[in-house]
Amino acid sequence: MSKIGRKPIKIDGVTLDIKGQEIHYKGPHASGVYILPEELVTEVVDNQLFVKPKEKSRNVNRVWGLHRALLAGKVEGSAKQFERQVKITGLGYKAIIKGRQVEFSLGYSHKINFDVPEGVTVEVDKSGQLVTVKSADKQAMGQVCGEFRLLRPTEPYKGTGVRVTTDIVIRKAGKAKGA
């Protein structure tokens, strides 16, 4: 049995309408339709959604856990937006919001303008060093954070660059003085 597939999905603050393999969800932040594969069925019990296989087989377990996780992300994001913080470290490194664009100063000879996709909101604190990315779509939020990180990857000696606050940066030792 799939360990992930067995977990229930909390549907607090989200209205669900199940029509065969289509699951229509609507919450305060997002709404949409998720289509389950034919091997799976859904059931609502006590304000929780369960995804179950029609028949037990080895190949169904992979599909079961995957689609349960994707559906949980859609339902959770429609109730409460996902949020991730990106930290900019370095002398003179900062971000500024200009309309639907974020302008980065990252030590290059030019400024980098990044267009924020629809459905994603970006906030920058007063110092310009902490960027908060919010979205009802978990994948879109992660994609934007990853693209921010690629603009100036964190350097292992001083730790300067752009990183997501959950990332772990392994610092290296610099040159040692000779005896």
MIKEFI-106041 format. One line per field, with one value per atom (N, C-alpha, C): chain; x, y, z; residue in three letters. Coordinates in steps of 0.2 Angstrom, whole numbers, plus 5000, padded with zeros to 4 digits. Layout:
BEGIN
chain = c(A  ...)
x = c(X  ...)
y = c(Y  ...)
z = c(Z  ...)
res = c(ALA  ...)
This chain:
BEGIN
chain = c(A  A  A  A  A  A  A  A  A  A  A  A  A  A  A  A  A  A  A  A  A  A  A  A  A  A  A  A  A  A  A  A  A  A  A  A  A  A  A  A  A  A  A  A  A  A  A  A  A  A  A  A  A  A  A  A  A  A  A  A  A  A  A  A  A  A  A  A  A  A  A  A  A  A  A  A  A  A  A  A  A  A  A  A  A  A  A  A  A  A  A  A  A  A  A  A  A  A  A  A  A  A  A  A  A  A  A  A  A  A  A  A  A  A  A  A  A  A  A  A  A  A  A  A  A  A  A  A  A  A  A  A  A  A  A  A  A  A  A  A  A  A  A  A  A  A  A  A  A  A  A  A  A  A  A  A  A  A  A  A  A  A  A  A  A  A  A  A  A  A  A  A  A  A  A  A  A  A  A  A  A  A  A  A  A  A  A  A  A  A  A  A  A  A  A  A  A  A  A  A  A  A  A  A  A  A  A  A  A  A  A  A  A  A  A  A  A  A  A  A  A  A  A  A  A  A  A  A  A  A  A  A  A  A  A  A  A  A  A  A  A  A  A  A  A  A  A  A  A  A  A  A  A  A  A  A  A  A  A  A  A  A  A  A  A  A  A  A  A  A  A  A  A  A  A  A  A  A  A  A  A  A  A  A  A  A  A  A  A  A  A  A  A  A  A  A  A  A  A  A  A  A  A  A  A  A  A  A  A  A  A  A  A  A  A  A  A  A  A  A  A  A  A  A  A  A  A  A  A  A  A  A  A  A  A  A  A  A  A  A  A  A  A  A  A  A  A  A  A  A  A  A  A  A  A  A  A  A  A  A  A  A  A  A  A  A  A  A  A  A  A  A  A  A  A  A  A  A  A  A  A  A  A  A  A  A  A  A  A  A  A  A  A  A  A  A  A  A  A  A  A  A  A  A  A  A  A  A  A  A  A  A  A  A  A  A  A  A  A  A  A  A  A  A  A  A  A  A  A  A  A  A  A  A  A  A  A  A  A  A  A  A  A  A  A  A  A  A  A  A  A  A  A  A  A  A  A  A  A  A  A  A  A  A  A  A  A  A  A  A  A  A  A  A  A  A  A  A  A  A  A  A  A  A  A  A  A  A  A  A  A  A  A  A  A  A  A  A  A  A  A  A  A  A  A  A  A  A  A  A  A  A  A  A  A  A  A  A  A  A  A  A  A  A  A  A  A  A  A  A  A  A  A  A  A  A  A)
x = c(5004  5000  5004  5002  5005  5005  5010  5010  5007  5009  5007  4999  4997  4991  4985  4987  4983  4981  4985  4984  4978  4974  4968  4970  4966  4967  4962  4964  4959  4956  4950  4946  4943  4946  4943  4943  4938  4937  4937  4937  4936  4930  4926  4921  4923  4921  4922  4916  4917  4911  4914  4913  4915  4911  4913  4909  4913  4912  4916  4924  4928  4935  4937  4932  4934  4932  4937  4936  4936  4931  4930  4931  4936  4938  4937  4935  4934  4936  4941  4942  4943  4945  4946  4952  4957  4962  4963  4959  4960  4954  4953  4948  4950  4947  4949  4946  4949  4947  4953  4953  4958  4955  4958  4956  4960  4957  4960  4961  4966  4966  4960  4959  4953  4955  4961  4962  4960  4959  4958  4951  4948  4942  4942  4938  4938  4932  4933  4927  4928  4923  4923  4920  4924  4922  4924  4919  4921  4925  4924  4928  4935  4936  4942  4941  4945  4945  4950  4948  4952  4952  4958  4959  4961  4957  4958  4958  4962  4962  4956  4954  4949  4950  4956  4959  4966  4968  4975  4980  4985  4990  4996  5002  5009  5009  5007  5007  5003  4997  4993  4996  5000  5003  5007  5011  5014  5009  5004  4999  4995  4994  4990  4993  4999  5003  5004  5006  5007  5001  4995  4989  4986  4987  4985  4989  4996  5000  4998  4997  4996  4989  4984  4977  4977  4981  4982  4985  4990  4993  4988  4984  4979  4974  4971  4966  4969  4975  4978  4980  4982  4983  4977  4972  4965  4963  4964  4962  4967  4974  4979  4985  4987  4992  4999  5003  5009  5014  5019  5023  5031  5035  5042  5046  5052  5056  5062  5065  5071  5076  5082  5086  5092  5093  5098  5104  5110  5116  5121  5124  5130  5129  5135  5136  5133  5128  5124  5119  5119  5114  5107  5102  5095  5090  5084  5078  5073  5070  5065  5059  5053  5047  5046  5045  5042  5037  5030  5024  5024  5024  5024  5031  5036  5043  5047  5052  5056  5063  5066  5073  5078  5083  5088  5095  5098  5105  5109  5113  5117  5124  5127  5134  5136  5132  5134  5134  5136  5137  5130  5125  5118  5113  5107  5102  5098  5095  5091  5084  5080  5073  5069  5065  5062  5054  5051  5044  5041  5036  5033  5027  5026  5020  5014  5008  5001  5000  4997  4995  5001  5006  5012  5012  5013  5014  5021  5024  5031  5031  5034  5034  5042  5044  5051  5051  5055  5055  5059  5059  5062  5069  5073  5080  5082  5077  5078  5082  5083  5086  5082  5076  5071  5065  5065  5059  5054  5048  5043  5039  5038  5035  5029  5023  5016  5012  5009  5005  5000  4995  4990  4993  4997  5000  5007  5008  5014  5020  5018  5023  5026  5021  5023  5027  5025  5029  5036  5037  5044  5048  5044  5048  5051  5047  5049  5055  5055  5060  5066  5066  5071  5075  5070  5073  5077  5074  5078  5085  5085  5091  5096  5094  5098  5102  5099  5101  5108  5109  5116  5116  5119  5119  5123  5122  5126  5133  5137  5144  5147  5151  5152  5157  5161  5166  5164  5160  5158  5150  5147  5140  5135  5138  5134  5131  5125  5121  5114  5110  5102  5101  5097  5095  5088  5085  5079  5081  5077  5079  5079  5076  5076  5082  5086  5092  5097  5101  5107  5113  5117  5123  5129  5133  5139  5145  5147  5153  5160  5164  5171  5176  5181  5186  5190  5193  5197  5204  5208  5216  5218  5222  5225  5232  5234  5241  5246  5251  5257  5261  5264  5268  5275)
y = c(4994  5000  5006  5011  5018  5021  5023  5027  5034  5037  5044  5044  5039  5038  5037  5034  5033  5039  5044  5050  5054  5056  5060  5067  5070  5077  5082  5086  5091  5096  5097  5101  5107  5109  5115  5121  5125  5131  5130  5124  5123  5119  5121  5117  5112  5106  5101  5098  5097  5094  5088  5082  5076  5074  5074  5071  5066  5060  5054  5055  5056  5057  5064  5069  5076  5078  5082  5085  5092  5096  5103  5106  5110  5113  5121  5124  5131  5133  5138  5141  5148  5152  5159  5161  5157  5159  5156  5151  5148  5143  5141  5136  5133  5127  5123  5116  5112  5105  5101  5095  5090  5084  5081  5075  5069  5064  5058  5053  5049  5043  5038  5034  5029  5024  5023  5018  5020  5026  5029  5032  5032  5034  5039  5043  5048  5047  5049  5048  5053  5057  5062  5059  5059  5057  5062  5065  5069  5075  5079  5084  5083  5076  5074  5070  5071  5068  5062  5056  5050  5048  5047  5044  5037  5033  5026  5022  5017  5013  5009  5008  5003  4996  4994  4987  4988  4983  4983  4980  4983  4980  4985  4982  4986  4992  4992  4998  5004  5002  5007  5012  5009  5012  5019  5018  5024  5030  5028  5033  5036  5031  5033  5038  5037  5042  5049  5048  5054  5059  5056  5060  5062  5059  5061  5067  5067  5073  5079  5078  5083  5086  5082  5085  5088  5086  5089  5096  5097  5103  5108  5106  5110  5112  5108  5109  5114  5112  5116  5123  5124  5130  5135  5132  5136  5138  5135  5137  5142  5141  5145  5145  5151  5152  5149  5146  5144  5150  5150  5155  5153  5156  5154  5161  5161  5167  5166  5171  5170  5176  5174  5179  5181  5187  5190  5192  5189  5191  5194  5199  5202  5210  5213  5220  5223  5227  5230  5226  5220  5215  5217  5218  5219  5218  5219  5218  5224  5226  5231  5229  5230  5229  5235  5233  5239  5236  5237  5234  5227  5223  5216  5213  5217  5215  5216  5212  5213  5214  5220  5222  5220  5216  5213  5217  5219  5222  5216  5212  5207  5207  5213  5213  5213  5212  5212  5219  5220  5227  5229  5225  5228  5225  5228  5226  5220  5216  5210  5211  5212  5212  5205  5204  5197  5198  5196  5196  5191  5193  5189  5186  5179  5176  5177  5176  5177  5172  5174  5169  5169  5172  5173  5180  5181  5188  5188  5193  5194  5201  5200  5206  5206  5212  5214  5218  5216  5220  5227  5231  5238  5238  5233  5232  5230  5226  5224  5217  5214  5208  5202  5203  5197  5198  5193  5192  5187  5188  5184  5182  5176  5173  5170  5171  5168  5166  5160  5158  5152  5152  5146  5140  5140  5135  5134  5128  5126  5126  5123  5122  5129  5133  5140  5144  5143  5147  5144  5137  5134  5136  5136  5138  5145  5150  5157  5157  5154  5154  5151  5145  5142  5147  5151  5155  5161  5163  5168  5166  5160  5157  5156  5155  5154  5161  5166  5173  5174  5172  5172  5167  5161  5155  5157  5154  5156  5153  5157  5156  5153  5147  5143  5146  5151  5154  5160  5165  5170  5169  5165  5164  5169  5173  5179  5176  5179  5176  5176  5172  5172  5165  5164  5157  5157  5152  5151  5149  5152  5152  5145  5140  5133  5129  5132  5129  5129  5124  5124  5125  5130  5132  5129  5125  5122  5126  5129  5134  5130  5133  5130  5135  5132  5135  5139  5145  5149  5146  5150  5148  5149  5144  5143  5147  5150  5153  5148  5149  5144  5145  5140  5140  5143)
z = c(5000  5000  5000  4997  4997  5003  5006  5013  5012  5006  5005  5003  4999  4997  5002  5007  5013  5017  5017  5021  5019  5023  5022  5020  5016  5014  5017  5021  5025  5020  5021  5016  5020  5025  5029  5024  5024  5020  5012  5010  5003  5001  4996  4994  4988  4989  4984  4981  4974  4970  4966  4968  4965  4959  4953  4948  4944  4946  4943  4945  4940  4940  4941  4940  4941  4948  4951  4957  4956  4957  4957  4964  4965  4971  4971  4976  4976  4983  4984  4990  4989  4995  4995  4990  4989  4985  4978  4976  4970  4969  4963  4961  4955  4954  4948  4948  4943  4942  4942  4946  4946  4943  4938  4935  4938  4941  4944  4938  4938  4933  4935  4930  4931  4937  4939  4944  4951  4952  4958  4959  4965  4967  4973  4974  4980  4985  4991  4996  5001  5003  5008  5014  5020  5026  5032  5036  5041  5039  5034  5032  5030  5027  5025  5018  5014  5007  5007  5005  5004  4997  4995  4988  4989  4985  4986  4979  4979  4973  4972  4965  4964  4965  4963  4965  4967  4971  4973  4968  4966  4962  4963  4961  4962  4958  4952  4948  4950  4954  4956  4962  4966  4972  4970  4964  4962  4960  4956  4954  4960  4964  4970  4974  4976  4980  4977  4970  4966  4966  4964  4963  4969  4975  4981  4983  4982  4984  4980  4973  4969  4970  4972  4974  4980  4985  4992  4991  4986  4985  4982  4978  4975  4980  4984  4989  4994  4997  5002  4999  4993  4990  4989  4988  4987  4994  4999  5006  5009  5008  5011  5006  5004  4999  5002  4998  5000  5000  5004  5005  5006  5003  5004  5003  5007  5008  5004  5001  4997  5000  5002  5006  5001  5000  4996  5001  5000  5004  5000  5002  4998  4999  4998  4999  4993  4993  4988  4984  4986  4983  4986  4981  4983  4978  4980  4975  4976  4971  4971  4966  4969  4965  4960  4954  4949  4945  4948  4944  4945  4939  4939  4938  4939  4938  4945  4946  4951  4948  4951  4948  4953  4951  4955  4954  4959  4959  4962  4958  4961  4960  4959  4958  4951  4946  4939  4937  4930  4928  4926  4926  4924  4929  4929  4934  4930  4934  4931  4932  4927  4928  4927  4932  4932  4931  4926  4926  4930  4934  4939  4935  4935  4932  4935  4932  4934  4940  4945  4950  4956  4955  4960  4962  4969  4971  4975  4974  4977  4981  4987  4991  4993  4994  4996  5002  5007  5013  5012  5017  5016  5014  5017  5016  5009  5006  4999  4999  5005  5006  5007  5009  5010  5005  5001  4996  4998  4998  5000  4994  4992  4986  4988  4986  4988  4982  4982  4977  4979  4976  4978  4974  4969  4965  4968  4971  4974  4969  4963  4958  4955  4954  4952  4957  4963  4968  4968  4968  4968  4962  4956  4950  4950  4953  4954  4958  4964  4969  4966  4962  4959  4954  4950  4945  4948  4954  4958  4960  4962  4965  4959  4953  4947  4945  4947  4945  4948  4954  4958  4963  4961  4966  4972  4978  4984  4983  4985  4984  4990  4990  4996  5001  4999  5003  5008  5005  5009  5010  5006  5007  5004  4999  4996  4990  4988  4983  4985  4981  4982  4984  4990  4992  4995  4995  4998  5006  5010  5017  5020  5017  5019  5016  5012  5009  5014  5014  5018  5014  5016  5012  5016  5013  5016  5014  5019  5019  5018  5014  5013  5017  5019  5023  5017  5019  5014  5014  5011  5011  5018  5020  5027  5026  5032  5032  5033  5029  5029  5035  5037  5044  5042)
res = c(MET  MET  MET  SER  SER  SER  LYS  LYS  LYS  ILE  ILE  ILE  GLY  GLY  GLY  ARG  ARG  ARG  LYS  LYS  LYS  PRO  PRO  PRO  ILE  ILE  ILE  LYS  LYS  LYS  ILE  ILE  ILE  ASP  ASP  ASP  GLY  GLY  GLY  VAL  VAL  VAL  THR  THR  THR  LEU  LEU  LEU  ASP  ASP  ASP  ILE  ILE  ILE  LYS  LYS  LYS  GLY  GLY  GLY  GLN  GLN  GLN  GLU  GLU  GLU  ILE  ILE  ILE  HIS  HIS  HIS  TYR  TYR  TYR  LYS  LYS  LYS  GLY  GLY  GLY  PRO  PRO  PRO  HIS  HIS  HIS  ALA  ALA  ALA  SER  SER  SER  GLY  GLY  GLY  VAL  VAL  VAL  TYR  TYR  TYR  ILE  ILE  ILE  LEU  LEU  LEU  PRO  PRO  PRO  GLU  GLU  GLU  GLU  GLU  GLU  LEU  LEU  LEU  VAL  VAL  VAL  THR  THR  THR  GLU  GLU  GLU  VAL  VAL  VAL  VAL  VAL  VAL  ASP  ASP  ASP  ASN  ASN  ASN  GLN  GLN  GLN  LEU  LEU  LEU  PHE  PHE  PHE  VAL  VAL  VAL  LYS  LYS  LYS  PRO  PRO  PRO  LYS  LYS  LYS  GLU  GLU  GLU  LYS  LYS  LYS  SER  SER  SER  ARG  ARG  ARG  ASN  ASN  ASN  VAL  VAL  VAL  ASN  ASN  ASN  ARG  ARG  ARG  VAL  VAL  VAL  TRP  TRP  TRP  GLY  GLY  GLY  LEU  LEU  LEU  HIS  HIS  HIS  ARG  ARG  ARG  ALA  ALA  ALA  LEU  LEU  LEU  LEU  LEU  LEU  ALA  ALA  ALA  GLY  GLY  GLY  LYS  LYS  LYS  VAL  VAL  VAL  GLU  GLU  GLU  GLY  GLY  GLY  SER  SER  SER  ALA  ALA  ALA  LYS  LYS  LYS  GLN  GLN  GLN  PHE  PHE  PHE  GLU  GLU  GLU  ARG  ARG  ARG  GLN  GLN  GLN  VAL  VAL  VAL  LYS  LYS  LYS  ILE  ILE  ILE  THR  THR  THR  GLY  GLY  GLY  LEU  LEU  LEU  GLY  GLY  GLY  TYR  TYR  TYR  LYS  LYS  LYS  ALA  ALA  ALA  ILE  ILE  ILE  ILE  ILE  ILE  LYS  LYS  LYS  GLY  GLY  GLY  ARG  ARG  ARG  GLN  GLN  GLN  VAL  VAL  VAL  GLU  GLU  GLU  PHE  PHE  PHE  SER  SER  SER  LEU  LEU  LEU  GLY  GLY  GLY  TYR  TYR  TYR  SER  SER  SER  HIS  HIS  HIS  LYS  LYS  LYS  ILE  ILE  ILE  ASN  ASN  ASN  PHE  PHE  PHE  ASP  ASP  ASP  VAL  VAL  VAL  PRO  PRO  PRO  GLU  GLU  GLU  GLY  GLY  GLY  VAL  VAL  VAL  THR  THR  THR  VAL  VAL  VAL  GLU  GLU  GLU  VAL  VAL  VAL  ASP  ASP  ASP  LYS  LYS  LYS  SER  SER  SER  GLY  GLY  GLY  GLN  GLN  GLN  LEU  LEU  LEU  VAL  VAL  VAL  THR  THR  THR  VAL  VAL  VAL  LYS  LYS  LYS  SER  SER  SER  ALA  ALA  ALA  ASP  ASP  ASP  LYS  LYS  LYS  GLN  GLN  GLN  ALA  ALA  ALA  MET  MET  MET  GLY  GLY  GLY  GLN  GLN  GLN  VAL  VAL  VAL  CYS  CYS  CYS  GLY  GLY  GLY  GLU  GLU  GLU  PHE  PHE  PHE  ARG  ARG  ARG  LEU  LEU  LEU  LEU  LEU  LEU  ARG  ARG  ARG  PRO  PRO  PRO  THR  THR  THR  GLU  GLU  GLU  PRO  PRO  PRO  TYR  TYR  TYR  LYS  LYS  LYS  GLY  GLY  GLY  THR  THR  THR  GLY  GLY  GLY  VAL  VAL  VAL  ARG  ARG  ARG  VAL  VAL  VAL  THR  THR  THR  THR  THR  THR  ASP  ASP  ASP  ILE  ILE  ILE  VAL  VAL  VAL  ILE  ILE  ILE  ARG  ARG  ARG  LYS  LYS  LYS  ALA  ALA  ALA  GLY  GLY  GLY  LYS  LYS  LYS  ALA  ALA  ALA  LYS  LYS  LYS  GLY  GLY  GLY  ALA  ALA  ALA)
